[in-house]
Structures are given as structure tokens and as C-alpha cells.
């Protein structure tokens, strides 16, 4: 398992490939990979968003993400998981989050990846401050993925 918070941009597809080839290897250990990439929108609640500042609780955020992945591992059988999340200043179209799960079969990969993403959105200590056209605001709640 790798949990990483990044203060600068990242290429989620390069991260996936690197992790899959360098960490997991090509030994036929997995039959399914499920990934989710979240990017910043330039709108929220019917308003234009110019950029966003994503704050977090250092140390606690990583521990909470690890706990979420461990919970997923207790519910579904999978080989490994990768979670990369941006913090700091983020612009529209930039990736914010990558969640990937490798398992023997697709069902566990799909279900565990979705669980990790949904729990991350609702439980991990992240706070979003959006810069609008004329003002700024803290985002009070995330949209439900269900």
C-alpha cells in the first residue's frame, strides 16, 4: 500500500504505470486493476471556480487514509492499493486524487476502489477553499458519489 500527499501536480497515469511495474511487477499476481482519477472542475454550486486551496491535517490525514484502505482490505480480497492526493494550490483540470486497487478479480477491485474513494471524500481530514470570480469560500460538504 502506498499513501502519498503531493503539494505539486502529478500525472496519475504515469504514477499507475510506475507503481504497477516497479512495485507490483509483472509476475501474473493480479488479474484486475481498477482506478479512479478525480480532477478539479472549474465550477461548483453554479459558480465559476478559478482555483482551489486544499488544506489537510499533516500526519492525521495519512493515518486516516491508511485506515480506510485497511478497512477495504478487511472487506474485499485485493493485492495492493495506491492513493495519491494533492494538497495546496490546485487549478481546474489538474488531477486531485488517484485511487487504484489491484486484485485477482474485477469485482473486488471495483468495490474496494469505490469504497476507498467514497470514504476518503467523507472521512479524510481535507478542507477546500475555492477562489471564485469575486470572492472565496470554504466548501462545507462534498458531493455524494452514490
N, CA, C and O of each residue as an XYZ file, in Angstrom:
584
protein
N       0.854     -1.176      0.000
C       0.000      0.000      0.000
C       0.896      1.234      0.000
O       1.893      1.307      0.718
N       0.509      2.196     -0.824
C       1.197      3.484     -0.808
C       0.158      4.583     -0.666
O      -0.798      4.658     -1.438
N       0.359      5.430      0.328
C      -0.459      6.618      0.547
C       0.489      7.801      0.398
O       1.520      7.852      1.068
N       0.156      8.754     -0.472
C       1.032      9.907     -0.677
C       0.209     11.180     -0.829
O      -0.788     11.209     -1.551
N       0.636     12.220     -0.145
C       0.064     13.553     -0.327
C       1.093     14.367     -1.094
O       2.274     14.376     -0.750
N       0.636     15.049     -2.134
C       1.558     15.778     -3.016
C       1.225     17.267     -3.055
O       0.093     17.638     -3.366
N       2.198     18.121     -2.743
C       1.976     19.557     -2.823
C       2.103     20.112     -4.244
O       1.806     21.280     -4.492
N       2.548     19.263     -5.170
C       2.683     19.681     -6.569
C       1.921     18.694     -7.453
O       1.514     17.620     -7.009
N       1.744     19.079     -8.691
C       0.980     18.264     -9.624
C       1.608     16.896     -9.874
O       2.802     16.695     -9.655
N       0.785     15.966    -10.335
C       1.268     14.632    -10.684
C       0.483     14.109    -11.874
O      -0.644     14.533    -12.129
N       1.092     13.184    -12.596
C       0.438     12.524    -13.724
C      -0.096     11.187    -13.218
O       0.689     10.269    -12.980
N      -1.410     11.054    -13.048
C      -1.947      9.830    -12.456
C      -1.653      8.577    -13.275
O      -1.487      7.496    -12.711
N      -1.586      8.711    -14.597
C      -1.359      7.544    -15.448
C       0.100      7.095    -15.375
O       0.385      5.898    -15.418
N       1.010      8.038    -15.265
C       2.426      7.689    -15.067
C       2.627      7.061    -13.692
O       3.415      6.128    -13.544
N       1.915      7.571    -12.683
C       2.003      7.002    -11.328
C       1.480      5.577    -11.307
O       2.078      4.705    -10.678
N       0.369      5.333    -11.989
C      -0.193      3.988    -12.088
C       0.794      3.020    -12.732
O       1.045      1.931    -12.215
N       1.342      3.429    -13.857
C       2.284      2.589    -14.584
C       3.532      2.322    -13.737
O       3.999      1.185    -13.662
N       4.069      3.361    -13.102
C       5.269      3.201    -12.277
C       4.999      2.228    -11.137
O       5.789      1.315    -10.898
N       3.902      2.417    -10.443
C       3.602      1.551     -9.305
C       3.376      0.108     -9.758
O       3.849     -0.839     -9.129
N       2.655     -0.034    -10.842
C       2.344     -1.372    -11.339
C       3.595     -2.106    -11.803
O       3.719     -3.306    -11.563
N       4.520     -1.421    -12.458
C       5.716     -2.090    -12.973
C       6.824     -2.195    -11.932
O       7.485     -3.230    -11.845
N       7.041     -1.148    -11.142
C       8.158     -1.151    -10.196
C       7.824     -1.804     -8.863
O       8.694     -2.427     -8.255
N       6.602     -1.680     -8.398
C       6.231     -2.210     -7.085
C       5.571     -3.582     -7.219
O       5.989     -4.541     -6.571
N       4.546     -3.673     -8.056
C       3.827     -4.940     -8.193
C       4.547     -5.931     -9.090
O       4.507     -7.134     -8.832
N       5.203     -5.452    -10.134
C       5.871     -6.333    -11.083
C       4.889     -6.982    -12.040
O       3.678     -6.784    -11.941
N       5.422     -7.754    -12.961
C       4.599     -8.414    -13.985
C       4.587     -9.918    -13.786
O       4.731    -10.661    -14.756
N       4.421    -10.382    -12.576
C       4.504    -11.810    -12.282
C       3.147    -12.496    -12.328
O       3.010    -13.595    -11.791
N       2.146    -11.894    -12.945
C       0.833    -12.513    -13.033
C       0.106    -12.571    -11.706
O      -0.748    -13.434    -11.500
N       0.435    -11.663    -10.809
C      -0.152    -11.670     -9.468
C      -1.570    -11.112     -9.441
O      -2.338    -11.423     -8.530
N      -1.918    -10.311    -10.406
C      -3.227     -9.662    -10.398
C      -3.906     -9.854    -11.745
O      -3.250     -9.971    -12.779
N      -5.222     -9.885    -11.711
C      -5.993    -10.022    -12.936
C      -6.858     -8.807    -13.212
O      -7.473     -8.694    -14.272
N      -6.898     -7.891    -12.238
C      -7.741     -6.706    -12.402
C      -7.086     -5.495    -11.752
O      -6.487     -5.593    -10.681
N      -7.209     -4.377    -12.405
C      -6.790     -3.089    -11.866
C      -7.963     -2.140    -12.032
O      -8.494     -1.981    -13.131
N      -8.360     -1.520    -10.951
C      -9.413     -0.513    -11.026
C      -8.820      0.794    -10.518
O      -8.178      0.829     -9.469
N      -9.040      1.856    -11.265
C      -8.506      3.156    -10.828
C      -9.558      4.239    -10.979
O     -10.461      4.157    -11.811
N      -9.408      5.248    -10.148
C     -10.249      6.441    -10.208
C      -9.333      7.648    -10.180
O      -8.433      7.731     -9.344
N      -9.557      8.582    -11.087
C      -8.823      9.840    -11.110
C      -9.836     10.964    -10.978
O     -10.753     11.085    -11.791
N      -9.667     11.786     -9.950
C     -10.515     12.950     -9.769
C      -9.750     14.196    -10.170
O      -8.596     14.375     -9.783
N     -10.394     15.060    -10.948
C      -9.758     16.308    -11.379
C     -10.575     17.501    -10.887
O     -11.761     17.373    -10.585
N      -9.933     18.643    -10.812
C     -10.627     19.837    -10.358
C     -11.516     20.398    -11.460
O     -11.086     20.587    -12.598
N     -12.762     20.656    -11.093
C     -13.703     21.317    -12.009
C     -13.511     22.829    -11.921
O     -12.960     23.340    -10.946
N     -13.969     23.531    -12.947
C     -13.924     24.995    -12.914
C     -15.278     25.577    -12.498
O     -15.559     26.746    -12.759
N     -16.111     24.765    -11.856
C     -17.411     25.224    -11.367
C     -17.793     24.424    -10.126
O     -17.349     23.291     -9.941
N     -18.612     25.023     -9.292
C     -19.205     24.342     -8.146
C     -20.387     25.189     -7.684
O     -20.292     26.413     -7.594
N     -21.475     24.535     -7.398
C     -22.678     25.222     -6.933
C     -23.045     26.393     -7.846
O     -23.356     27.486     -7.371
N     -23.007     26.157     -9.152
C     -23.404     27.124    -10.188
C     -22.509     28.355    -10.261
O     -22.919     29.378    -10.810
N     -21.304     28.279     -9.721
C     -20.373     29.410     -9.794
C     -19.046     28.961    -10.399
O     -18.642     27.807    -10.260
N     -18.377     29.898    -11.073
C     -17.064     29.631    -11.637
C     -16.026     29.590    -10.521
O     -15.998     30.459     -9.649
N     -15.177     28.570    -10.560
C     -14.099     28.430     -9.582
C     -12.786     28.603    -10.334
O     -12.484     27.839    -11.251
N     -12.000     29.616     -9.941
C     -10.731     29.923    -10.611
C      -9.609     28.997    -10.169
O      -8.795     28.568    -10.987
N      -9.564     28.690     -8.888
C      -8.594     27.743     -8.332
C      -9.064     27.359     -6.948
O     -10.045     27.898     -6.434
N      -8.353     26.420     -6.352
C      -8.750     25.919     -5.053
C      -7.501     25.704     -4.209
O      -6.440     25.354     -4.726
N      -7.641     25.916     -2.902
C      -6.585     25.559     -1.966
C      -7.105     24.383     -1.151
O      -8.155     24.472     -0.516
N      -6.369     23.293     -1.173
C      -6.760     22.092     -0.454
C      -5.847     21.934      0.759
O      -4.659     21.643      0.626
N      -6.420     22.130      1.930
C      -5.672     22.038      3.184
C      -5.895     20.669      3.800
O      -6.857     19.979      3.460
N      -5.016     20.278      4.697
C      -5.132     18.971      5.345
C      -4.487     19.023      6.723
O      -3.856     20.015      7.087
N      -4.650     17.958      7.474
C      -4.084     17.817      8.807
C      -2.891     16.867      8.659
O      -3.080     15.651      8.645
N      -1.645     17.406      8.545
C      -0.477     16.547      8.317
C      -0.357     15.461      9.385
O      -0.558     15.712     10.574
N      -0.033     14.276      8.946
C       0.085     13.136      9.845
C      -1.252     12.452     10.055
O      -1.361     11.241      9.860
N      -2.250     13.187     10.443
C      -3.575     12.621     10.673
C      -4.236     12.215      9.347
O      -4.902     11.182      9.283
N      -4.061     13.003      8.314
C      -4.672     12.689      7.021
C      -4.132     11.365      6.492
O      -4.906     10.514      6.052
N      -2.831     11.185      6.529
C      -2.230      9.945      6.042
C      -2.716      8.741      6.859
O      -3.010      7.685      6.300
N      -2.799      8.907      8.183
C      -3.273      7.813      9.036
C      -4.721      7.452      8.719
O      -5.077      6.273      8.704
N      -5.546      8.443      8.469
C      -6.942      8.174      8.144
C      -7.052      7.463      6.794
O      -7.866      6.553      6.641
N      -6.250      7.867      5.828
C      -6.273      7.203      4.528
C      -5.813      5.751      4.654
O      -6.392      4.860      4.034
N      -4.775      5.513      5.453
C      -4.317      4.140      5.692
C      -5.429      3.306      6.326
O      -5.646      2.157      5.942
N      -6.126      3.885      7.290
C      -7.218      3.184      7.963
C      -8.319      2.820      6.966
O      -8.862      1.716      7.023
N      -8.646      3.718      6.074
C      -9.682      3.473      5.065
C      -9.269      2.313      4.158
O     -10.081      1.435      3.865
N      -8.013      2.307      3.715
C      -7.541      1.216      2.855
C      -7.546     -0.105      3.628
O      -7.927     -1.139      3.080
N      -7.129     -0.077      4.890
C      -7.147     -1.299      5.710
C      -8.570     -1.821      5.892
O      -8.792     -3.032      5.876
N      -9.528     -0.921      6.064
C     -10.934     -1.340      6.157
C     -11.384     -2.006      4.862
O     -12.082     -3.020      4.886
N     -10.981     -1.432      3.737
C     -11.331     -2.030      2.441
C     -10.715     -3.423      2.324
O     -11.351     -4.347      1.817
N      -9.476     -3.572      2.793
C      -8.810     -4.877      2.734
C      -9.526     -5.914      3.599
O      -9.490     -7.106      3.296
N     -10.163     -5.471      4.654
C     -10.890     -6.417      5.504
C     -12.229     -6.836      4.874
O     -12.818     -7.844      5.263
N     -12.697     -6.054      3.905
C     -13.981     -6.354      3.265
C     -13.826     -7.072      1.927
O     -14.668     -7.895      1.567
N     -12.762     -6.771      1.190
C     -12.539     -7.347     -0.129
C     -11.119     -7.886     -0.209
O     -10.204     -7.358      0.423
N     -10.953     -8.928     -0.983
C      -9.640     -9.523     -1.168
C      -8.940     -8.817     -2.331
O      -9.324     -8.984     -3.489
N      -7.919     -8.034     -2.016
C      -7.123     -7.417     -3.072
C      -5.653     -7.420     -2.688
O      -5.292     -7.540     -1.518
N      -4.815     -7.284     -3.710
C      -3.373     -7.411     -3.529
C      -2.710     -6.138     -3.040
O      -1.828     -6.181     -2.183
N      -3.129     -5.015     -3.579
C      -2.466     -3.760     -3.226
C      -3.358     -2.585     -3.586
O      -4.310     -2.707     -4.357
N      -3.017     -1.437     -2.999
C      -3.756     -0.200     -3.277
C      -2.791      0.979     -3.295
O      -1.753      0.970     -2.634
N      -3.158      1.976     -4.058
C      -2.381      3.203     -4.201
C      -3.348      4.375     -4.056
O      -4.387      4.418     -4.715
N      -2.999      5.326     -3.187
C      -3.791      6.546     -3.035
C      -2.823      7.719     -3.075
O      -1.931      7.832     -2.233
N      -3.007      8.588     -4.057
C      -2.223      9.829     -4.159
C      -3.218     10.977     -4.152
O      -4.189     10.965     -4.908
N      -2.980     11.965     -3.303
C      -3.901     13.097     -3.178
C      -3.111     14.392     -3.159
O      -2.095     14.504     -2.473
N      -3.580     15.356     -3.911
C      -2.975     16.687     -3.922
C      -3.351     17.454     -2.673
O      -4.407     17.233     -2.081
N      -2.477     18.354     -2.287
C      -2.748     19.368     -1.275
C      -2.170     20.679     -1.808
O      -1.344     20.677     -2.721
N      -2.607     21.782     -1.236
C      -2.108     23.087     -1.687
C      -2.956     23.664     -2.806
O      -4.137     23.344     -2.945
N      -2.332     24.518     -3.598
C      -2.999     25.234     -4.691
C      -3.245     24.310     -5.883
O      -2.323     23.658     -6.373
N      -4.504     24.258     -6.346
C      -4.878     23.390     -7.456
C      -5.680     24.200     -8.462
O      -6.545     24.992     -8.088
N      -5.388     23.997     -9.733
C      -6.070     24.693    -10.828
C      -7.053     23.754    -11.521
O      -6.896     22.535    -11.460
N      -8.079     24.323    -12.188
C      -9.002     23.479    -12.940
C      -8.262     22.565    -13.916
O      -7.245     22.949    -14.494
N      -8.779     21.372    -14.088
C      -8.258     20.316    -14.949
C      -7.052     19.584    -14.373
O      -6.604     18.604    -14.968
N      -6.513     20.020    -13.241
C      -5.405     19.294    -12.628
C      -5.943     18.119    -11.816
O      -6.975     18.238    -11.156
N      -5.246     16.990    -11.866
C      -5.659     15.853    -11.039
C      -5.549     16.196     -9.549
O      -4.586     16.822     -9.105
N      -6.555     15.770     -8.802
C      -6.568     15.955     -7.351
C      -6.271     14.636     -6.651
O      -5.534     14.600     -5.666
N      -6.845     13.557     -7.162
C      -6.734     12.280     -6.457
C      -6.628     11.118     -7.442
O      -7.245     11.114     -8.507
N      -5.827     10.140     -7.049
C      -5.745      8.860     -7.744
C      -5.947      7.771     -6.707
O      -5.245      7.725     -5.696
N      -6.902      6.901     -6.959
C      -7.100      5.698     -6.138
C      -7.020      4.522     -7.104
O      -7.713      4.498     -8.121
N      -6.172      3.548     -6.782
C      -6.046      2.353     -7.609
C      -5.997      1.123     -6.721
O      -5.418      1.143     -5.635
N      -6.614      0.056     -7.201
C      -6.652     -1.215     -6.477
C      -6.341     -2.332     -7.461
O      -6.866     -2.361     -8.575
N      -5.481     -3.252     -7.036
C      -5.130     -4.429     -7.822
C      -5.642     -5.660     -7.094
O      -5.427     -5.816     -5.892
N      -6.323     -6.540     -7.832
C      -6.828     -7.775     -7.227
C      -6.825     -8.893     -8.269
O      -6.534     -8.678     -9.445
N      -7.156    -10.079     -7.799
C      -7.224    -11.228     -8.711
C      -8.403    -11.107     -9.668
O      -8.329    -11.539    -10.818
N      -9.497    -10.510     -9.178
C     -10.724    -10.437     -9.983
C     -11.323     -9.036     -9.936
O     -11.097     -8.283     -8.988
N     -12.087     -8.697    -10.966
C     -12.607     -7.338    -11.129
C     -13.569     -6.899    -10.032
O     -13.559     -5.729     -9.647
N     -14.398     -7.805     -9.519
C     -15.396     -7.415     -8.524
C     -14.764     -6.774     -7.302
O     -15.198     -5.710     -6.861
N     -13.756     -7.409     -6.762
C     -13.075     -6.865     -5.584
C     -12.388     -5.548     -5.919
O     -12.404     -4.614     -5.117
N     -11.787     -5.473     -7.101
C     -11.100     -4.237     -7.493
C     -12.083     -3.072     -7.607
O     -11.835     -1.992     -7.072
N     -13.204     -3.296     -8.309
C     -14.223     -2.250     -8.435
C     -14.751     -1.809     -7.071
O     -14.778     -0.620     -6.754
N     -15.169     -2.787     -6.275
C     -15.806     -2.469     -4.998
C     -14.854     -1.787     -4.022
O     -15.229     -0.815     -3.367
N     -13.644     -2.283     -3.925
C     -12.675     -1.691     -2.999
C     -12.274     -0.285     -3.443
O     -12.145      0.611     -2.608
N     -12.076     -0.083     -4.730
C     -11.703      1.243     -5.236
C     -12.807      2.252     -4.935
O     -12.531      3.361     -4.478
N     -14.040      1.872     -5.187
C     -15.174      2.777     -4.914
C     -15.275      3.072     -3.417
O     -15.479      4.219     -3.021
N     -15.136      2.054     -2.600
C     -15.206      2.241     -1.153
C     -14.123      3.213     -0.681
O     -14.408      4.145      0.071
N     -12.901      3.001     -1.116
C     -11.795      3.873     -0.697
C     -12.076      5.310     -1.097
O     -11.885      6.226     -0.298
N     -12.527      5.513     -2.324
C     -12.789      6.880     -2.801
C     -13.915      7.532     -2.013
O     -13.783      8.676     -1.578
N     -15.008      6.829     -1.825
C     -16.148      7.415     -1.108
C     -15.812      7.700      0.351
O     -16.212      8.735      0.884
N     -15.091      6.810      0.998
C     -14.709      7.037      2.391
C     -13.696      8.177      2.507
O     -13.748      8.966      3.451
N     -12.788      8.258      1.560
C     -11.827      9.361      1.525
C     -12.572     10.693      1.494
O     -12.255     11.611      2.250
N     -13.568     10.787      0.610
C     -14.318     12.040      0.466
C     -15.086     12.417      1.727
O     -15.279     13.601      2.003
N     -15.523     11.426      2.491
C     -16.354     11.741      3.642
C     -15.604     11.736      4.977
O     -16.083     12.333      5.941
N     -14.437     11.075      5.061
C     -13.781     10.926      6.360
C     -12.377     11.508      6.473
O     -11.945     11.848      7.575
N     -11.671     11.628      5.384
C     -10.293     12.126      5.474
C     -10.295     13.627      5.768
O     -11.100     14.368      5.204
N      -9.399     14.077      6.649
C      -9.381     15.500      7.028
C      -8.726     16.391      5.969
O      -7.552     16.749      6.058
N      -9.540     16.733      4.962
C      -9.177     17.701      3.919
C     -10.189     18.834      3.979
O     -11.361     18.616      4.287
N      -9.727     20.054      3.680
C     -10.619     21.212      3.623
C     -10.326     21.971      2.341
O      -9.171     22.237      2.009
N     -11.406     22.323      1.614
C     -11.273     23.010      0.331
C     -11.701     24.466      0.452
O     -12.770     24.780      0.974
N     -10.845     25.334     -0.040
C     -11.184     26.758     -0.134
C     -11.160     27.128     -1.616
O     -10.122     27.049     -2.272
N     -12.318     27.531     -2.129
C     -12.441     27.866     -3.540
C     -12.295     29.360     -3.772
O     -12.842     30.175     -3.030
N     -11.549     29.706     -4.814
C     -11.444     31.093     -5.258
C     -12.434     31.279     -6.406
O     -12.282     30.695     -7.479
N     -13.449     32.104     -6.158
C     -14.480     32.383     -7.149
C     -14.105     33.629     -7.929
O     -13.008     34.160     -7.758
N     -14.994     34.100     -8.778
C     -14.721     35.306     -9.567
C     -14.475     36.533     -8.685
O     -13.549     37.303     -8.940
N     -15.301     36.718     -7.647
C     -15.208     37.922     -6.823
C     -14.942     37.650     -5.342
O     -14.816     38.592     -4.560
N     -14.856     36.391     -4.948
C     -14.709     36.094     -3.525
C     -14.087     34.706     -3.334
O     -13.714     34.036     -4.297
N     -13.990     34.304     -2.087
C     -13.517     32.971     -1.731
C     -14.529     32.340     -0.781
O     -15.294     33.033     -0.109
N     -14.515     31.013     -0.742
C     -15.400     30.325      0.209
C     -14.815     28.958      0.550
O     -14.148     28.320     -0.264
N     -15.090     28.532      1.785
C     -14.757     27.178      2.207
C     -15.890     26.265      1.776
O     -17.061     26.610      1.935
N     -15.556     25.115      1.237
C     -16.563     24.134      0.840
C     -17.032     23.413      2.091
O     -16.231     22.823      2.816
N     -18.327     23.464      2.336
C     -18.878     22.907      3.570
C     -19.122     21.407      3.510
O     -19.048     20.725      4.532
N     -19.415     20.882      2.310
C     -19.630     19.439      2.189
C     -19.297     18.984      0.771
O     -19.445     19.729     -0.198
N     -18.845     17.743      0.686
C     -18.549     17.151     -0.614
C     -19.829     16.569     -1.211
O     -20.761     16.210     -0.491
N     -19.854     16.485     -2.521
C     -20.983     15.854     -3.176
C     -20.903     14.343     -2.971
O     -19.812     13.775     -2.924
N     -22.037     13.708     -2.851
C     -22.089     12.268     -2.674
C     -21.786     11.589     -4.000
O     -22.214     12.048     -5.058
N     -21.046     10.495     -3.930
C     -20.742      9.741     -5.135
C     -21.757      8.655     -5.424
O     -21.657      7.946     -6.425
N     -22.747      8.527     -4.531
C     -23.748      7.469     -4.708
C     -25.022      8.022     -5.306
O     -25.976      7.276     -5.526
